[in-house]
Amino acid sequence: MLRTNVPADALDAADTVRAYKSLAGVERAFRSLKTVDLDIRPIFHWVSPRVRAHVFLCMLAYHLEWHMRQALAPILFDDHDRAAAEALRPSPVAKARPSPAAKRKAKTKRTDDGLPVHSFRTLLADLATLTRNTVRWANAPAMALLASPTQIQQRAFDLLGVKPQL
């Protein structure tokens, strides 16, 4: 049984269950912030402004990760067609099932456009290989060169709406 103080006209029973179930995603995100994805290690603060700043930075990092995961879902193992998955559920209480698109990605390990599917962590590692080099020949002025992104890197930048610049 779930109980809320939100009026029934603002949040019906099904939406209450969905909101409660979404807490698992928030808990998973905070676990991953501290460990594998962003590797924010424990920091011990004793002064109130520093504690508040640390919590703010953790929330900002979570906010950024959440938005990145939403935008990058088509090339991640994440389910990018949640509406289709939700339509397959007989009730919000029923166990969530992946959408046909997510099952296809998991089975083939490829996106709909043929690129390899990544976890958020492996995609960040792949994006980290894009380099910007400063080159200088003899007495000529230094010149910056940006390596050409791979196909998956370019797709990630396109999904994020980012254009790598020198």
C-alpha positions as a printed NumPy array, in Angstrom:
array([[  0.   ,   0.   ,   0.   ],
       [  1.226,   3.453,  -0.867],
       [ -0.032,   6.614,   0.733],
       [  0.564,  10.191,  -0.357],
       [ -0.584,  13.629,   0.736],
       [ -0.935,  14.737,  -2.896],
       [ -4.609,  15.244,  -3.855],
       [ -6.121,  12.459,  -5.99 ],
       [ -6.983,  14.901,  -8.781],
       [ -3.28 ,  15.827,  -9.069],
       [ -1.844,  12.29 ,  -8.769],
       [ -3.981,   9.219,  -9.326],
       [ -3.174,   5.725,  -8.001],
       [ -1.298,   4.602, -11.134],
       [  0.885,   7.726, -11.143],
       [  1.586,   7.254,  -7.428],
       [  2.892,   3.742,  -8.123],
       [  5.003,   5.009, -11.056],
       [  6.491,   7.781,  -8.893],
       [  7.327,   5.292,  -6.141],
       [  8.951,   2.882,  -8.603],
       [ 11.033,   5.708, -10.091],
       [ 12.805,   6.081,  -6.728],
       [ 14.824,   2.959,  -7.557],
       [ 16.294,   4.814, -10.525],
       [ 17.309,   7.736,  -8.317],
       [ 18.93 ,   5.386,  -5.78 ],
       [ 20.772,   3.561,  -8.58 ],
       [ 21.978,   6.9  ,  -9.972],
       [ 23.416,   8.001,  -6.624],
       [ 25.172,   4.645,  -6.23 ],
       [ 26.698,   4.997,  -9.685],
       [ 27.712,   8.619,  -9.042],
       [ 29.795,   7.5  ,  -6.111],
       [ 31.288,   4.478,  -7.873],
       [ 31.487,   3.507, -11.53 ],
       [ 30.108,   6.309, -13.698],
       [ 31.445,   9.548, -12.257],
       [ 33.644,   8.102,  -9.504],
       [ 32.874,  10.829,  -6.948],
       [ 34.666,   9.495,  -3.92 ],
       [ 33.491,  10.147,  -0.365],
       [ 34.553,  13.55 ,   0.876],
       [ 34.164,  14.485,   4.506],
       [ 33.181,  18.089,   5.208],
       [ 32.687,  19.661,   8.597],
       [ 31.678,  23.19 ,   7.624],
       [ 28.065,  23.735,   6.563],
       [ 28.781,  25.719,   3.344],
       [ 31.133,  22.982,   2.151],
       [ 28.562,  20.269,   2.825],
       [ 25.967,  22.262,   0.901],
       [ 28.426,  22.819,  -1.975],
       [ 29.26 ,  19.107,  -2.119],
       [ 25.569,  18.128,  -2.182],
       [ 24.936,  20.763,  -4.872],
       [ 27.766,  19.398,  -7.043],
       [ 26.5  ,  15.827,  -6.615],
       [ 22.986,  16.917,  -7.617],
       [ 24.373,  18.859, -10.584],
       [ 26.352,  15.8  , -11.693],
       [ 23.226,  13.629, -11.358],
       [ 21.18 ,  16.165, -13.335],
       [ 23.789,  16.21 , -16.1  ],
       [ 24.058,  12.411, -16.189],
       [ 20.268,  12.016, -16.317],
       [ 19.947,  14.384, -19.265],
       [ 22.877,  12.776, -21.053],
       [ 21.361,   9.296, -20.584],
       [ 18.036,  10.531, -21.98 ],
       [ 19.687,  12.031, -25.048],
       [ 22.077,   9.113, -25.595],
       [ 19.495,   6.348, -24.981],
       [ 19.373,   5.306, -28.679],
       [ 23.036,   4.221, -28.534],
       [ 23.017,   2.929, -24.937],
       [ 21.622,  -0.315, -23.597],
       [ 18.993,   1.891, -21.893],
       [ 15.436,   1.527, -23.151],
       [ 14.85 ,   4.465, -25.504],
       [ 11.234,   3.564, -26.281],
       [  9.709,   3.637, -22.815],
       [  6.286,   4.539, -24.169],
       [  6.156,   1.208, -26.026],
       [  7.337,  -0.645, -22.922],
       [  4.731,   1.111, -20.781],
       [  2.004,   0.235, -23.284],
       [  2.844,  -3.462, -22.852],
       [  2.275,  -3.342, -19.073],
       [ -1.203,  -4.317, -17.959],
       [ -0.839,  -2.185, -14.829],
       [  1.795,   0.064, -13.223],
       [  2.098,  -2.516, -10.435],
       [  3.121,  -5.218, -12.937],
       [  6.815,  -5.856, -13.491],
       [  8.335,  -3.545, -16.098],
       [  9.343,  -5.202, -19.334],
       [ 11.727,  -3.849, -21.983],
       [ 10.346,  -2.469, -25.217],
       [ 10.831,  -4.388, -28.479],
       [ 13.522,  -1.842, -29.439],
       [ 15.44 ,  -2.503, -26.205],
       [ 15.173,  -6.266, -26.707],
       [ 16.503,  -5.859, -30.243],
       [ 19.474,  -3.78 , -29.012],
       [ 20.249,  -6.318, -26.286],
       [ 20.079,  -9.238, -28.702],
       [ 22.068,  -7.791, -31.608],
       [ 24.358,  -5.477, -29.575],
       [ 23.715,  -2.937, -32.352],
       [ 21.616,   0.205, -32.633],
       [ 18.911,   0.606, -35.254],
       [ 21.475,   2.34 , -37.486],
       [ 24.05 ,  -0.464, -37.083],
       [ 26.402,   1.114, -34.531],
       [ 27.635,  -0.848, -31.51 ],
       [ 25.565,  -0.367, -28.358],
       [ 27.375,   0.961, -25.278],
       [ 26.796,   1.252, -21.575],
       [ 27.017,   4.815, -20.282],
       [ 30.412,   4.02 , -18.797],
       [ 31.911,   2.513, -21.976],
       [ 30.543,   5.37 , -24.077],
       [ 32.23 ,   7.92 , -21.798],
       [ 35.47 ,   5.936, -22.119],
       [ 35.085,   5.915, -25.913],
       [ 34.415,   9.67 , -26.004],
       [ 37.499,  10.255, -23.839],
       [ 39.728,   8.986, -26.648],
       [ 38.963,  11.989, -28.865],
       [ 42.034,  14.182, -28.706],
       [ 43.026,  17.767, -29.358],
       [ 46.689,  18.081, -30.25 ],
       [ 48.92 ,  21.124, -30.452],
       [ 51.363,  20.778, -33.333],
       [ 54.366,  22.989, -34.063],
       [ 56.788,  22.663, -37.006],
       [ 60.151,  24.338, -36.575],
       [ 59.553,  28.059, -36.018],
       [ 55.974,  28.108, -37.296],
       [ 53.233,  29.13 , -34.876],
       [ 51.548,  26.313, -32.937],
       [ 48.432,  24.865, -34.519],
       [ 45.628,  22.956, -32.832],
       [ 44.347,  19.793, -34.495],
       [ 41.227,  17.963, -33.414],
       [ 41.192,  14.254, -34.174],
       [ 38.311,  13.109, -36.344],
       [ 35.567,  11.551, -34.214],
       [ 34.66 ,   7.935, -34.875],
       [ 31.181,   7.152, -36.167],
       [ 29.877,   6.321, -32.673],
       [ 31.496,   9.457, -31.196],
       [ 29.919,  11.611, -33.897],
       [ 26.519,   9.992, -33.262],
       [ 26.874,  10.723, -29.534],
       [ 27.763,  14.361, -30.246],
       [ 24.79 ,  14.64 , -32.613],
       [ 22.416,  13.206, -29.986],
       [ 23.787,  15.625, -27.385],
       [ 23.637,  18.569, -29.783],
       [ 27.361,  19.206, -29.292],
       [ 29.901,  20.146, -31.933],
       [ 33.527,  19.448, -30.944],
       [ 35.607,  22.57 , -31.488],
       [ 39.277,  23.412, -31.443]])
